[in-house]
Amino acid sequence: MSAQTIIIVPTLNEARHIGPLLDTLLVEAEALDARIIVADGGSTDGTRGIVARRAEAEPRVVLMDNPQRIQSAAINLAVGQFGAGIDYLIRIDAHGAYPADYCRQLVAEAEERQVGSVVVPMTTVGHAAFQRAVATAQNSAIGTGGSAHRTGKSSGPVDHGHHALMRVDAFREVGGYDQSFRFNEDAELDHRLRQAGHTIWLTSRTGMTYYPRSTARGLFRQYFGYGGGRARNIFKHRMRPRLRQMAPLAILPVVLLAALSILHWGFLVPLALWGIGCLALGIHAARKHYPEYGMPMLLSPLVGVAAMIMHFAWSSGFWAHVAQRPFRRGTV
């Protein structure tokens, strides 16, 4: 008997992407005899209409409501409603790009490895200049700190990776996603999976392409959320941060320390060293990966600027959560 699979696509205003994505996924669903669950968080751009029309023509496509809007709730709801008798769930991000055999490769890896979760490498691709700079930073150590699923292509067990496939029984065993996490919910779930004895396996069989934020404001908000989510994760599970996670914690203090430069110029030195280091590493990353990520060398300093926004936002989000924690009731 072949493995039973559901493909879950959380959506919120994804009208530009959902049609072509469903075309690709329907080929996969046919091959795997799988159902595609589109869990929509209240789109207002026509996404629901596109999916509803496709569901009328294709019995494998199902449109369901996700009142809480966030991705973690979408996965939990879909598994709760459609997970009976299912072996694997595959999580698809509507704004990503995937190889034609992505789902089939995931199932093949899961069957071969017999692990609780299969995660994939994620390559970031940009179009306009700033987005290309963000992509270059996110594909290199300056923006990721060396995360295996961001910079590596080899297979092996990891602590965390980009969520792709999970065994439904393992997912249910640990209680699914913690929906109180709006960011970092994937790393939080990975921690509980590993605590329960499940292996998280990074595969080199396949991977996905991610399109990053295209504005500085959007990038800051994203990484501010990541920093706050990481702080919640650390406090909830009493975890010890890794070195690559601890280093950005110094950035907000360094920026605040610079305000004392009115008393002595020496207070600017840490800020200057960080800025110069980011610019130098950004230029190095652009040179190393050009033309792979399409970042013109003339604009390579933008890579360092993007990295600085990411570092500062992450650090600010982390410390904001720490500062607010004494005033939060019943939360971590």
LOKE-808996 format. One record per residue (C-alpha): y, x, z. Coordinates in steps of 0.02 Angstrom, whole numbers, always signed. Last residue first. Layout:
REM residues N
+--------+--------+--------+
|     c2 |     c1 |     c3 |
+--------+--------+--------+
|      Y |      X |      Z |
...
+--------+--------+--------+
***
This chain:
REM residues 332
+--------+--------+--------+
|     c2 |     c1 |     c3 |
+--------+--------+--------+
|  +1643 |   +320 |  +1379 |
|  +1674 |   +135 |  +1402 |
|  +1664 |    +11 |  +1546 |
|  +1849 |    +17 |  +1582 |
|  +1960 |   +138 |  +1488 |
|  +2111 |   +204 |  +1584 |
|  +2030 |   +368 |  +1639 |
|  +1976 |   +398 |  +1457 |
|  +2148 |   +388 |  +1379 |
|  +2188 |   +574 |  +1396 |
|  +2014 |   +627 |  +1340 |
|  +2024 |   +509 |  +1190 |
|  +2194 |   +579 |  +1142 |
|  +2123 |   +755 |  +1164 |
|  +1988 |   +725 |  +1035 |
|  +2100 |   +635 |   +913 |
|  +2231 |   +772 |   +922 |
|  +2101 |   +908 |   +893 |
|  +2030 |   +817 |   +742 |
|  +2204 |   +784 |   +672 |
|  +2259 |   +965 |   +695 |
|  +2102 |  +1037 |   +616 |
|  +2101 |   +916 |   +468 |
|  +2287 |   +938 |   +434 |
|  +2266 |  +1127 |   +443 |
|  +2119 |  +1120 |   +322 |
|  +2224 |  +1022 |   +197 |
|  +2362 |  +1152 |   +211 |
|  +2237 |  +1293 |   +185 |
|  +2170 |  +1209 |    +28 |
|  +2349 |  +1180 |    -30 |
|  +2370 |  +1369 |    -36 |
|  +2251 |  +1364 |   -187 |
|  +2375 |  +1274 |   -299 |
|  +2399 |  +1418 |   -422 |
|  +2211 |  +1452 |   -411 |
|  +2177 |  +1284 |   -492 |
|  +2048 |  +1186 |   -390 |
|  +1915 |  +1111 |   -503 |
|  +1777 |  +1109 |   -373 |
|  +1660 |  +1227 |   -466 |
|  +1806 |  +1314 |   -554 |
|  +1841 |  +1391 |   -429 |
|  +1723 |  +1397 |   -280 |
|  +1753 |  +1573 |   -216 |
|  +1936 |  +1580 |   -267 |
|  +1974 |  +1412 |   -187 |
|  +1881 |  +1462 |    -29 |
|  +1974 |  +1629 |    -19 |
|  +2141 |  +1541 |    -43 |
|  +2095 |  +1422 |    +96 |
|  +2040 |  +1564 |   +208 |
|  +2208 |  +1648 |   +186 |
|  +2307 |  +1488 |   +212 |
|  +2205 |  +1442 |   +365 |
|  +2224 |  +1615 |   +441 |
|  +2411 |  +1617 |   +410 |
|  +2430 |  +1448 |   +495 |
|  +2320 |  +1493 |   +643 |
|  +2407 |  +1660 |   +667 |
|  +2578 |  +1578 |   +657 |
|  +2531 |  +1447 |   +786 |
|  +2462 |  +1580 |   +904 |
|  +2620 |  +1686 |   +882 |
|  +2748 |  +1548 |   +909 |
|  +2746 |  +1564 |  +1099 |
|  +2799 |  +1745 |  +1076 |
|  +2970 |  +1687 |  +1015 |
|  +3026 |  +1656 |  +1194 |
|  +3113 |  +1511 |  +1281 |
|  +3147 |  +1405 |  +1126 |
|  +2970 |  +1456 |  +1075 |
|  +2910 |  +1336 |  +1209 |
|  +2880 |  +1204 |  +1075 |
|  +2750 |  +1322 |  +1001 |
|  +2638 |  +1284 |  +1150 |
|  +2620 |  +1106 |  +1087 |
|  +2550 |  +1168 |   +921 |
|  +2431 |  +1289 |  +1008 |
|  +2376 |  +1153 |  +1130 |
|  +2337 |  +1039 |   +980 |
|  +2240 |  +1177 |   +893 |
|  +2132 |  +1237 |  +1037 |
|  +2007 |  +1096 |  +1020 |
|  +1974 |  +1155 |   +842 |
|  +1867 |  +1301 |   +910 |
|  +1757 |  +1192 |  +1021 |
|  +1669 |  +1103 |   +880 |
|  +1619 |  +1263 |   +789 |
|  +1565 |  +1334 |   +957 |
|  +1451 |  +1186 |   +991 |
|  +1503 |  +1056 |  +1118 |
|  +1393 |  +1034 |  +1273 |
|  +1332 |   +855 |  +1283 |
|  +1353 |   +736 |  +1427 |
|  +1279 |   +597 |  +1318 |
|  +1422 |   +474 |  +1329 |
|  +1554 |   +606 |  +1362 |
|  +1508 |   +713 |  +1212 |
|  +1491 |   +563 |  +1096 |
|  +1657 |   +491 |  +1150 |
|  +1742 |   +659 |  +1117 |
|  +1659 |   +667 |   +945 |
|  +1724 |   +494 |   +904 |
|  +1901 |   +541 |   +954 |
|  +1894 |   +694 |   +842 |
|  +1822 |   +595 |   +696 |
|  +1955 |   +461 |   +715 |
|  +2094 |   +590 |   +707 |
|  +2000 |   +661 |   +558 |
|  +2013 |   +499 |   +459 |
|  +2192 |   +462 |   +511 |
|  +2248 |   +637 |   +459 |
|  +2160 |   +624 |   +290 |
|  +2241 |   +456 |   +254 |
|  +2412 |   +524 |   +297 |
|  +2388 |   +681 |   +193 |
|  +2341 |   +577 |    +42 |
|  +2190 |   +575 |    -75 |
|  +2054 |   +547 |    +54 |
|  +1888 |   +622 |     -1 |
|  +1768 |   +570 |   -140 |
|  +1588 |   +601 |    -89 |
|  +1444 |   +655 |   -200 |
|  +1265 |   +633 |   -143 |
|  +1108 |   +737 |   -125 |
|   +930 |   +757 |   -188 |
|   +772 |   +857 |   -164 |
|   +853 |   +982 |    -43 |
|   +813 |   +874 |   +107 |
|   +885 |   +887 |   +281 |
|   +756 |   +817 |   +403 |
|   +800 |   +732 |   +566 |
|   +643 |   +740 |   +674 |
|   +606 |   +604 |   +801 |
|   +565 |   +643 |   +983 |
|   +665 |   +505 |  +1069 |
|   +802 |   +630 |  +1112 |
|   +809 |   +675 |   +927 |
|   +838 |   +494 |   +880 |
|   +967 |   +474 |  +1018 |
|  +1066 |   +624 |   +955 |
|  +1055 |   +563 |   +775 |
|  +1127 |   +396 |   +830 |
|  +1280 |   +481 |   +904 |
|  +1299 |   +590 |   +750 |
|  +1300 |   +434 |   +640 |
|  +1420 |   +339 |   +753 |
|  +1546 |   +480 |   +735 |
|  +1686 |   +355 |   +704 |
|  +1703 |   +169 |   +746 |
|  +1587 |   +191 |   +895 |
|  +1569 |    +30 |   +997 |
|  +1439 |    -21 |   +868 |
|  +1309 |    +98 |   +939 |
|  +1193 |   +110 |   +790 |
|  +1012 |    +58 |   +804 |
|   +927 |    +25 |   +971 |
|   +826 |   +185 |   +991 |
|   +659 |   +104 |   +944 |
|   +742 |     -1 |   +810 |
|   +794 |   +150 |   +707 |
|   +626 |   +233 |   +736 |
|   +534 |    +77 |   +677 |
|   +650 |    +61 |   +527 |
|   +615 |   +239 |   +471 |
|   +780 |   +309 |   +416 |
|   +854 |   +359 |   +249 |
|  +1026 |   +424 |   +194 |
|  +1135 |   +472 |   +340 |
|  +1239 |   +629 |   +310 |
|  +1172 |   +757 |   +431 |
|  +1141 |   +796 |   +613 |
|  +1035 |   +907 |   +725 |
|   +941 |   +983 |   +580 |
|   +759 |  +1004 |   +526 |
|   +734 |  +1091 |   +359 |
|   +774 |  +1092 |   +175 |
|   +898 |  +1208 |    +91 |
|  +1060 |  +1156 |     +4 |
|  +1187 |  +1215 |   +132 |
|  +1376 |  +1195 |   +150 |
|  +1403 |  +1014 |   +198 |
|  +1231 |   +961 |   +261 |
|  +1215 |  +1122 |   +361 |
|  +1383 |  +1108 |   +446 |
|  +1469 |  +1279 |   +433 |
|  +1630 |  +1244 |   +525 |
|  +1664 |  +1102 |   +404 |
|  +1840 |  +1130 |   +339 |
|  +1855 |  +1319 |   +338 |
|  +1667 |  +1334 |   +312 |
|  +1677 |  +1269 |   +134 |
|  +1644 |  +1105 |    +43 |
|  +1770 |  +1012 |   +150 |
|  +1908 |  +1136 |   +109 |
|  +1874 |  +1126 |    -77 |
|  +1869 |   +937 |    -71 |
|  +2033 |   +928 |    +25 |
|  +2115 |  +1040 |   -105 |
|  +2043 |   +935 |   -244 |
|  +2116 |   +780 |   -160 |
|  +2285 |   +864 |   -150 |
|  +2283 |   +911 |   -335 |
|  +2219 |   +745 |   -406 |
|  +2033 |   +723 |   -442 |
|  +1925 |   +775 |   -295 |
|  +1740 |   +806 |   -266 |
|  +1648 |   +827 |   -101 |
|  +1466 |   +880 |   -102 |
|  +1353 |   +801 |    +29 |
|  +1184 |   +872 |    +73 |
|  +1059 |   +738 |   +123 |
|   +980 |   +664 |   +278 |
|   +801 |   +603 |   +302 |
|   +763 |   +516 |   +466 |
|   +613 |   +482 |   +578 |
|   +499 |   +608 |   +493 |
|   +333 |   +590 |   +402 |
|   +371 |   +741 |   +292 |
|   +284 |   +686 |   +131 |
|   +321 |   +501 |   +147 |
|   +500 |   +534 |   +198 |
|   +525 |   +655 |    +52 |
|   +454 |   +530 |    -74 |
|   +562 |   +391 |     +1 |
|   +718 |   +498 |    -17 |
|   +673 |   +550 |   -194 |
|   +652 |   +368 |   -245 |
|   +819 |   +322 |   -170 |
|   +914 |   +459 |   -264 |
|   +827 |   +438 |   -432 |
|   +985 |   +406 |   -536 |
|  +1085 |   +535 |   -439 |
|  +1217 |   +463 |   -321 |
|  +1405 |   +439 |   -313 |
|  +1500 |   +383 |   -159 |
|  +1624 |   +242 |   -132 |
|  +1491 |   +110 |    -95 |
|  +1407 |   +215 |    +40 |
|  +1219 |   +187 |    +31 |
|  +1104 |   +180 |   +181 |
|   +918 |   +176 |   +145 |
|   +806 |    +82 |   +265 |
|   +621 |   +123 |   +273 |
|   +457 |    +44 |   +327 |
|   +497 |   -142 |   +315 |
|   +385 |   -276 |   +391 |
|   +534 |   -364 |   +470 |
|   +695 |   -273 |   +426 |
|   +787 |   -413 |   +335 |
|   +893 |   -499 |   +467 |
|   +900 |   -370 |   +605 |
|   +900 |   -225 |   +482 |
|  +1045 |   -303 |   +387 |
|  +1142 |   -339 |   +546 |
|  +1120 |   -163 |   +615 |
|  +1169 |    -83 |   +450 |
|  +1326 |   -189 |   +433 |
|  +1373 |   -161 |   +616 |
|  +1370 |    +28 |   +588 |
|  +1476 |    +10 |   +431 |
|  +1622 |    -80 |   +515 |
|  +1680 |   -254 |   +463 |
|  +1633 |   -341 |   +626 |
|  +1605 |   -504 |   +530 |
|  +1477 |   -425 |   +412 |
|  +1430 |   -564 |   +293 |
|  +1278 |   -555 |   +179 |
|  +1257 |   -537 |     -8 |
|  +1077 |   -513 |    -70 |
|  +1024 |   -424 |   -230 |
|   +838 |   -421 |   -273 |
|   +847 |   -597 |   -345 |
|   +959 |   -534 |   -487 |
|  +1062 |   -662 |   -585 |
|  +1133 |   -759 |   -438 |
|  +1145 |   -598 |   -336 |
|  +1251 |   -518 |   -473 |
|  +1373 |   -663 |   -468 |
|  +1384 |   -649 |   -279 |
|  +1408 |   -460 |   -287 |
|  +1555 |   -472 |   -406 |
|  +1631 |   -618 |   -310 |
|  +1617 |   -525 |   -145 |
|  +1703 |   -371 |   -213 |
|  +1849 |   -471 |   -281 |
|  +1988 |   -379 |   -190 |
|  +1988 |   -476 |    -27 |
|  +1835 |   -400 |    +54 |
|  +1777 |   -477 |   +218 |
|  +1658 |   -347 |   +292 |
|  +1524 |   -361 |   +158 |
|  +1342 |   -319 |   +191 |
|  +1263 |   -291 |    +19 |
|  +1075 |   -294 |    +45 |
|   +974 |   -225 |   -100 |
|   +788 |   -271 |    -94 |
|   +650 |   -149 |   -139 |
|   +502 |   -149 |   -259 |
|   +525 |    +41 |   -263 |
|   +544 |    +54 |   -452 |
|   +639 |   -110 |   -464 |
|   +752 |    -61 |   -320 |
|   +792 |   +105 |   -404 |
|   +841 |    +23 |   -568 |
|   +940 |   -105 |   -469 |
|  +1028 |    +35 |   -375 |
|  +1109 |   +107 |   -532 |
|  +1177 |    -60 |   -594 |
|  +1228 |   -102 |   -415 |
|  +1334 |    +56 |   -409 |
|  +1416 |    +14 |   -575 |
|  +1470 |   -155 |   -506 |
|  +1516 |    -97 |   -329 |
|  +1640 |    +39 |   -374 |
|  +1808 |    -34 |   -419 |
|  +1778 |   -194 |   -319 |
|  +1748 |    -93 |   -158 |
|  +1859 |   -192 |    -41 |
|  +1748 |   -179 |   +113 |
|  +1565 |   -143 |    +81 |
|  +1409 |    -91 |   +177 |
|  +1265 |    -57 |    +55 |
|  +1089 |    -71 |   +125 |
|   +935 |    -27 |    +22 |
|   +777 |   -101 |    +96 |
|   +608 |    -16 |    +82 |
|   +423 |    -58 |    +97 |
|   +309 |    +93 |    +77 |
|   +170 |    +72 |    -51 |
|     +0 |     +0 |     +0 |
+--------+--------+--------+
***
